[in-house]
Each structure stands twice: as structure tokens, then as C-alpha cells.
Amino acid sequence: MINCLENDMGFPLLIRNKDKIIPTENGKKVLYYCYQIVKNANYLQDTASSINGLLKGSISLGAYNSMLVDFVPRVICNFSNVYSNIEFHLQELAYAAFHELLPKGIIDLGFMVDDVPKGFTFIPLFRDSACVIMRDDHMFASYEKIPPGLLNGCDFIMPMRGFDDIINIVLQKTPFYPNIKYHVASDVAAMALVSNGRGVSIISSLQVNILPDHVVAREFEGDLGRNLGIAVKSIKHAPPAIREFIRVARETAAQTSLERLAAR
């Protein structure tokens, strides 16, 4: 089959040796369009199923860790309660991965910030505040909101670049210069270090509900946060399952915002 395809194309697609098979440079270019063919074939099947009254298929999602703590599982649960035949393929992704996987069609939707890949639509869901976390006996715990300059020189647990980059939003708007003691890739690791008195750190407001005992969160002074939502290629041309999933995500976001206001 590959030989026939190469004959049709007029150039080699694969480099073959006894150890491995890898695509040629031209093969990599063709592979991108193969992804699109497979994805569009799935969309066609989903649309046909919807027309027949059988809403079924699959949805591939990517999401930040902070959105996976509570929000995205709630959206999937609310959707699956009504449309139990839809399968989900979910990946936890770092910021840069969305710009690779969305254009290739490897994921259908991305739960991310509003800096979406070129040619994609951003559907806003809610505003997410950056929060400083500390032990409840830390000197900063007496503040209602934290001035960014207060963090200058303090012992600090730094999230590693490229994961859930809410700290970069703070640093870009109001730089501060802490005494960085630890670098972590996991928010849970940051929380554990804070819980043991190793310093303070910054997390998403979406993660406040999972803080360990004796750890508290304070928002910054000023509007330091990010817009979170869904990146999708096209709502108009998306299959019915994806359009319905986006509708449910919007409803869940509205309900979540009301709950957060009530908790305050």
C-alpha cells in the first residue's frame, strides 16, 4: 500500500532500514494532510450519525493541569450524563503543546488561554486569577490581597517554565524578584513544599479548593490573571458532538462562576 502511494505521489515517503522506519521530509509534509483526512472522515461519520438521530463519536481534548483539577471533569460529566455514547480522549498538556497538536488535528479542542494558534477560534469561559499560596502562619497570610512587590526577596517555589504558565502573566505585568529556593513541574509539589514551610508560590484560583491543611491562598492586588476558554478550529463546521460539548462547557462555566461568587 505504501509503495502504491509513493508511486502515486512520485517521491519516497519513508526511509527504511533494518532498525526503524521514519518519514522523509516530504513524507512529513504529506503526514499533516493525512491527519486532516482521518479527522474529517471522523467528522463526516459523526455528522451522519447525528442526522440519523444517533449522536455518537469521539472527542479529543487537551487541557492545562489547573483546568483538570475540577472544571474539565465537570464538563465531561455533565455532557456524558446526556450523551453517554460519546467517547473522550483527554490529555494533560503544557502551554506549547496546544500550538503543535491543534493545527495537526490530533486534538479537537483545547482548554487553554486566549493565545490560540493562528486560524483557531477562542471561546472565552471565565477569568482565572493568579493566587499566592502560603502557610496560614506565614507573615503574608494577614494580607487580604498581596502587592506583587511584597514577594521581593521572599523564599519562593518557582513553577517550571512551559507547564501552567500563570506565573508568567504576573511577571510580565508586575515583575518581582524573590529568593527562588525550589523549581517544580507539579502544582501538587509546590503545595507540599508550601505546606512544610519552604516558602510561597503562585497557583491558579481553580486550584484553591485542593490546598492542603494549613495552606491559604490570597489574590494579588490589581487584575492579575488570564482568560481561560476553548480553542477550536471552527464552531460552524464542527461536528454536532463538538458543538454540543462547547454549549455544555459554557453552561458549566456560568454555573462555576456563580458558585465561586457565592463562596466569597
C-alpha positions as CSV (number, residue, x, y, z in Angstrom):
1,M,0.0,0.0,0.0
2,I,2.8,2.4,0.8
3,N,4.6,1.5,-2.4
4,C,1.4,2.3,-4.4
5,L,1.0,5.6,-2.5
6,E,4.7,6.5,-3.2
7,N,4.2,5.7,-6.9
8,D,1.1,7.9,-7.0
9,M,2.9,10.7,-5.2
10,G,6.1,10.4,-7.3
11,F,8.5,10.5,-4.4
12,P,9.5,8.4,-1.4
13,L,7.5,8.8,1.8
14,L,9.6,6.6,4.2
15,I,13.2,5.9,4.9
16,R,13.5,2.2,5.6
17,N,16.4,0.4,7.3
18,K,16.7,-2.7,9.5
19,D,16.4,-0.7,12.7
20,K,13.5,1.6,12.1
21,I,11.2,3.3,9.5
22,I,10.9,7.1,9.6
23,P,9.2,9.6,7.3
24,T,11.2,11.5,4.7
25,E,11.0,15.3,4.8
26,N,8.4,15.1,2.0
27,G,6.6,12.3,4.0
28,K,6.3,14.6,7.0
29,K,4.5,17.2,4.8
30,V,2.1,14.6,3.5
31,L,1.5,13.2,7.0
32,Y,0.0,16.5,8.1
33,Y,-2.7,16.2,5.4
34,C,-3.2,12.5,6.3
35,Y,-4.1,13.7,9.8
36,Q,-6.7,16.1,8.3
37,I,-8.2,13.3,6.1
38,V,-8.6,11.0,9.1
39,K,-10.1,13.8,11.3
40,N,-12.5,14.9,8.6
41,A,-13.6,11.3,7.9
42,N,-14.4,11.1,11.6
43,Y,-16.3,14.4,11.5
44,L,-18.3,13.1,8.4
45,Q,-19.3,9.9,10.3
46,D,-20.3,11.9,13.4
47,T,-22.4,14.2,11.3
48,A,-24.1,11.3,9.5
49,S,-24.8,9.7,12.9
50,S,-26.4,12.9,14.2
51,I,-28.6,13.1,11.1
52,N,-29.8,9.6,11.8
53,G,-30.6,10.6,15.4
54,L,-27.7,8.7,16.9
55,L,-25.3,11.3,18.4
56,K,-22.2,9.3,18.8
57,G,-18.5,9.5,18.1
58,S,-15.4,10.7,20.0
59,I,-13.9,14.0,21.1
60,S,-10.1,14.5,21.7
61,L,-9.3,17.2,24.4
62,G,-6.3,18.9,25.8
63,A,-6.3,20.9,29.0
64,Y,-4.0,22.6,31.5
65,N,-3.5,20.9,34.8
66,S,-5.3,23.7,36.6
67,M,-8.4,23.2,34.5
68,L,-8.3,19.4,35.0
69,V,-8.4,19.7,38.8
70,D,-12.2,20.3,38.7
71,F,-13.6,22.2,35.8
72,V,-13.0,19.9,32.8
73,P,-14.1,16.7,34.6
74,R,-17.4,18.6,35.5
75,V,-17.9,19.5,31.8
76,I,-17.3,15.9,30.7
77,C,-19.6,14.5,33.4
78,N,-22.4,17.0,32.6
79,F,-22.1,16.1,28.9
80,S,-21.9,12.4,29.4
81,N,-25.0,12.3,31.6
82,V,-26.9,13.2,28.4
83,Y,-24.7,11.8,25.6
84,S,-23.3,8.6,27.0
85,N,-22.3,7.3,23.6
86,I,-19.6,9.9,23.1
87,E,-16.0,8.7,23.9
88,F,-13.4,11.1,25.3
89,H,-9.7,11.1,24.7
90,L,-8.1,13.5,27.2
91,Q,-4.5,14.7,27.5
92,E,-3.0,17.0,30.2
93,L,-0.9,19.4,28.1
94,A,1.7,22.2,28.7
95,Y,1.2,25.6,27.1
96,A,3.4,25.0,24.0
97,A,1.8,21.6,23.1
98,F,-1.5,23.2,22.1
99,H,0.2,25.1,19.3
100,E,1.5,21.8,18.0
101,L,-1.4,19.4,18.4
102,L,-4.3,21.6,17.5
103,P,-3.1,22.5,14.0
104,K,-2.3,18.9,13.3
105,G,-5.8,17.9,14.3
106,I,-4.5,15.5,16.9
107,I,-6.9,17.1,19.5
108,D,-10.3,18.7,18.6
109,L,-10.5,21.2,21.4
110,G,-8.0,22.9,23.7
111,F,-8.9,24.2,27.2
112,M,-6.3,27.0,27.3
113,V,-5.6,30.7,27.5
114,D,-6.7,33.1,24.7
115,D,-3.3,32.9,22.9
116,V,-4.6,30.3,20.4
117,P,-2.9,29.0,17.3
118,K,-3.4,31.0,14.1
119,G,-6.7,30.1,12.3
120,F,-8.4,29.0,15.5
121,T,-11.3,30.5,17.4
122,F,-11.2,31.3,21.1
123,I,-14.4,30.8,23.1
124,P,-14.0,32.6,26.5
125,L,-15.3,30.8,29.5
126,F,-14.1,32.7,32.6
127,R,-11.4,34.8,34.2
128,D,-8.8,33.0,36.3
129,S,-7.0,34.9,39.0
130,A,-3.4,34.3,40.0
131,C,-3.1,33.5,43.7
132,V,-0.2,33.4,46.2
133,I,-0.2,30.4,48.4
134,M,1.4,30.3,51.9
135,R,1.1,28.6,55.3
136,D,-1.6,30.1,57.4
137,D,1.1,31.2,59.9
138,H,3.1,33.0,57.3
139,M,3.5,36.7,57.6
140,F,1.7,37.2,54.3
141,A,-1.4,35.4,55.5
142,S,-2.6,38.6,57.2
143,Y,-3.0,40.4,53.9
144,E,-6.4,40.4,52.2
145,K,-4.6,40.9,48.8
146,I,-0.9,40.6,48.0
147,P,1.0,43.6,46.5
148,P,3.4,41.9,43.9
149,G,6.4,43.9,45.3
150,L,5.8,42.1,48.7
151,L,7.3,39.0,47.1
152,N,10.7,40.6,46.5
153,G,13.3,38.6,48.5
154,C,10.9,36.1,49.9
155,D,11.6,32.3,49.8
156,F,9.8,31.1,46.7
157,I,8.8,27.9,45.0
158,M,9.1,28.5,41.2
159,P,6.9,26.6,38.8
160,M,9.0,25.4,35.8
161,R,8.5,27.3,32.6
162,G,6.1,25.9,30.0
163,F,3.7,24.0,32.2
164,D,0.8,26.0,33.6
165,D,2.2,29.5,32.9
166,I,0.1,31.7,35.1
167,I,3.2,32.9,36.9
168,N,4.5,34.4,33.7
169,I,1.4,36.5,33.4
170,V,2.2,38.0,36.8
171,L,5.8,38.6,36.0
172,Q,5.1,40.2,32.7
173,K,2.7,42.8,34.2
174,T,4.4,43.4,37.5
175,P,7.9,41.9,37.8
176,F,9.1,40.8,41.2
177,Y,12.4,39.3,42.4
178,P,12.0,36.5,45.0
179,N,14.6,34.2,46.5
180,I,13.9,31.1,44.4
181,K,14.6,28.0,46.6
182,Y,13.0,25.3,44.5
183,H,11.8,24.6,40.9
184,V,8.8,22.3,40.5
185,A,6.9,21.0,37.5
186,S,3.9,19.9,39.6
187,D,1.5,22.2,41.4
188,V,1.0,19.5,44.0
189,A,4.7,19.5,44.7
190,A,4.6,23.3,45.2
191,M,1.7,22.9,47.6
192,A,3.5,20.3,49.6
193,L,6.6,22.5,49.9
194,V,4.5,25.4,51.0
195,S,2.7,23.2,53.5
196,N,6.0,22.3,55.0
197,G,7.1,26.0,55.4
198,R,9.6,26.1,52.5
199,G,8.3,29.3,51.0
200,V,5.4,30.7,49.0
201,S,4.3,30.0,45.4
202,I,1.7,31.0,42.8
203,I,-1.2,28.9,41.5
204,S,-4.4,29.3,39.6
205,S,-7.6,30.2,41.5
206,L,-9.1,27.0,40.1
207,Q,-6.8,25.0,42.4
208,V,-7.6,26.7,45.7
209,N,-10.1,24.0,46.6
210,I,-7.4,21.3,46.7
211,L,-4.9,23.1,49.0
212,P,-3.5,21.1,51.9
213,D,-4.5,21.8,55.5
214,H,-2.9,25.0,56.9
215,V,-2.2,26.4,53.4
216,V,-4.1,29.5,52.3
217,A,-4.4,31.5,49.1
218,R,-4.5,35.3,48.5
219,E,-5.2,37.0,45.2
220,F,-2.9,39.8,44.0
221,E,-3.7,43.4,44.1
222,G,-4.8,44.5,40.7
223,D,-6.2,42.4,37.8
224,L,-3.5,39.7,37.6
225,G,-5.0,36.7,35.8
226,R,-5.8,35.2,32.5
227,N,-8.8,34.5,30.3
228,L,-9.5,30.7,30.0
229,G,-11.6,29.1,27.4
230,I,-11.8,26.7,24.5
231,A,-9.7,26.8,21.3
232,V,-11.4,25.2,18.3
233,K,-10.8,25.3,14.6
234,S,-14.4,26.3,13.6
235,I,-17.7,26.1,15.5
236,K,-19.7,26.5,12.3
237,H,-18.0,23.4,10.6
238,A,-17.5,21.3,13.8
239,P,-19.5,18.1,14.1
240,P,-22.6,18.1,16.3
241,A,-21.0,16.4,19.2
242,I,-18.3,19.1,19.5
243,R,-20.8,22.0,19.1
244,E,-22.9,20.4,21.9
245,F,-19.9,19.9,24.1
246,I,-19.0,23.6,23.7
247,R,-22.5,24.5,24.7
248,V,-22.3,22.4,27.8
249,A,-18.9,23.8,28.7
250,R,-20.3,27.3,28.5
251,E,-23.2,26.4,30.8
252,T,-20.8,24.7,33.3
253,A,-18.6,27.8,33.3
254,A,-21.5,30.0,34.1
255,Q,-22.6,27.7,36.9
256,T,-19.0,27.6,38.2
257,S,-18.7,31.4,38.2
258,L,-21.9,31.6,40.2
259,E,-20.6,29.1,42.8
260,R,-17.3,31.0,43.2
261,L,-19.2,34.3,43.7
262,A,-21.4,32.6,46.3
263,A,-18.4,31.2,48.1
264,R,-17.0,34.7,48.5
